[in-house]
Amino acid sequence: MSLLAPLYFAGALAIGLPILFHLIRRQPKGNIAFSSLMFLKPTPPRLTRRSRLDNWLLLLIRSLAILLLAAAFARPFFRSEAVTESDAIGQRFVVLIDTSASMKRVGVWDQAIGQIDRVIGELGKNDQLAIVAYDDEPKTLFPFEQSYELAADQRFSAARLSFQNLAPSWQDSDLGRALVYAADIAAASEADQEGVQRDANLILISDMQSGSEIESLQRFTWPENVRLDVRVVRGVNAGNAWARILQSAGEDDDSEGDPNGAASKRGGSRSEKRRVRVSNAAGTNASDFRLAWITSENKTIDAMPVHVPPGESRTVSIPLPDADVTSLVLSGDQEPFDNAAYLVRPQPETANIVFVGDEENKQDPRDRLLYYLKQVPFDTPQRTVTITSDPNLVPGIAGQPGNTVSTPLVVVTQPLDDAMTERIHRYLRTGGTVLLVLAEPDALWSSTLTPLLQNSDGETPAIEVSEAKLDDYAMLSHIDFEHPVFSPMADPQFNDFTKTRFWSHREIHGLPADTKVLAKFDDGAPALIEHSVGEGHLMVLAAGWQPQASQLSLSTKFIPLMFSIFDRGQRARADGNRYRVGDQLDEASGHPTLVAAPDGDPPESTTLDSDNRLNRPGVYRMDQDGKSQTIAVNLADTESRVEPMDAATLEKLGVQLGKAQSNAARKESERQSKDVELESIQKLWQWLMAAAMGLLVTETLLVRIRQ
C-alpha cells in the first residue's frame, strides 16, 4: 500500500491525546464540613499508582479512530507492479550548443561540454535526440533521423561521438538564426509515427554573450509546443577587455565630408599613427592595460600603458613604428582570445598618367592643358603618380590587364591618327580609362570619336562635332551627382558649379543610345559623357580647362573632378585591413597563406571554409598571377561583448521558456499522475472514514452505558 499524501499521516501522532486524557484523574469537587481532628490518631496515606489506565476499551476505540482519520487524509491506494517499473514516455530533445569565438574564454568550453554530456545522461531510453552547433550559422551534428535508427545505448554513444572533436570557432554568434533553425527541427518532430503529439524541448547551451545577433527572431513565429531551456555557461574570469584599430592607412578624419580636404593632404607629410579603441566590459577586475606592437618575428616593441575603467572605452592614438608589424596586442586582460588586432601596411604603388597632345607650339604654359594637369596632387603616401607626355607609353597590347593597372588613365587632347586610335581602343577594351578633351575648335574630332564610340555589335555611329554658338558664356547643368565622378561633390556645400564658366565648347551629335551624359551645358549640349568600351571607360569633355577656354582649371572643382576621373580608371584595390572573420574571399585572389595567428591557435590544414570564407583571424598572404597581396583578418567586435544577455530578452521576442525535465523527474511526475488516478479509482479513504465514524459512534454509546 502507498500513500498519496503521506504528510497527513503525521496526524496519527494525535493518538497520544486519548492516552493523556486517560492518565489524568478527576479531582474531588466540593468541601465537606468536619469537626476537629485533634482526638483522632493520624494515619499515614497509602501510596497508589496515579498512572494506572482505566477503561481500556474506550482508549482503544478512540486511538483507532484517530489512526483511521489520519490514514484517510493520507489517501492510501494499492500500486501495481507494472506502474512501478514503467519508463517515462519519450520526448524530443534538440540540444543547441554555441561554438562562436566567445566560447574560447577560459573554462567556458569545458562547462559547455559538461552540460551537453549531462543532458544526454539525463535522457531516457524512449527519448529522441538531435544536436545542433552554431556560430554565425547553424549546423546539425546529430540528426533525429540517425537517432530513430539506433537503440538507446547506441543512440547516446553516437550522440557523444558527434561532438567529441567539436571546438569553438572564430566566427561571430547569430543566436537568432540558430534558434529559428533548431525550433523548426524540434517542431517538425513533435508527432511520432503513430500520430501521438509529444512535447519538444530545445536546450540552449551558451554563454549568452550580449553581442549575439537575435534580430531573426522578430520575423519568426515560435512553435507552441517547443520550450526553450537556457543553460548559461560562464567563464572563470569576470568581464573582458579588447582593442580594435580604427584608422587604417590613408584615412584622415579631418577630411571627411570635404572633397578637397583629402586632396590637400595627399602631397603633405604626416606621421604614421593609428587610432585604437580600447574597451573594458562591465564587471572586469582590471582597468590598467598595455598596448604593444608585435612584429613579424614575434618581437614586442613600443609598449604603451592605457587606463580604461570597467564598462567604458578609450580611444588613443599610437605611433606606428617603422618595423614590419603584424598586430597590436593588449596585455593585462585575463581573456586572451580577442586581445590581438591585426593590420597590414598598404604596399606602395606607382601609377602613370599618359598625356597625348601636341602643345609645343604654345609658348605660354598657362595655355597648356598639361600644365594644369600636373598641378593636381595625385601622389599620396602610398602612391606615386607620374604624368608623362610620351604617347608610346600608352598600353596597347591586348590581353595584358596589368598594363591598365600601372597606367589607369590616358588623357587625349588632340585628334588621333588611325594607329593611335586603334591602340587607344585596345587599351579601353582591356579595362583602361581615357579622358578625351575636345579642347581645340575646328579640329577633326569626329574621325577620332567615331571609331572609339563604336557599339559592341560593330555598328558605327555617325558622330558630328561642331562649335557651339555662345553669346557670352556657358555653365554646367543637369549634373548626375549619383555617378561616381560627381558623387564626391554631391553635398549641397560642394555641388554649386555656377561659378565655373566656359567661354567656348563643342557640340556632339549622334551619340549612341548607351552613352551616359554625366553633365550638360545650360544650352542643352553634352558637357561630359561616358561610354563603356569593353571593360574600360571613355570619357569625353566637350571643352578645354585652360583659362582661355574656361574657368574650370582655376575653380575648386578641378582637383576633385580629376581625382574622380583618375579613380574611375584605377582598379579597385581592396583595403587589406577591412576583413573580418567570416568574410568571403574572391576566388581570383588566390589561396591565402597564414603569416601571423593568435598565440596558442592550433595549425589548421586550411584557412577557408567550404564557402571560401576566412575562418580565423591573422595576417594572410595571397599569391596570384605573380602578384602578392597581404590582408589582415580580425575578429568581429560583437564577439568581445561577453556580458550575459538576460533570457527574458528572448521571451520578449516570442520565445517560450521552460525547464526541460530529466528522465527521472519525468518518471516521478508520471508515477504521481498514475498514483492519483489509481487512488481516485480505489477510493480507500472513504472506507477508512466510514470505519472511523463507526468507531466514534461506538465510543459514544459505551460512554453513555457506563454512566
Disulfide bonds with the S-S distance in Angstrom:
none
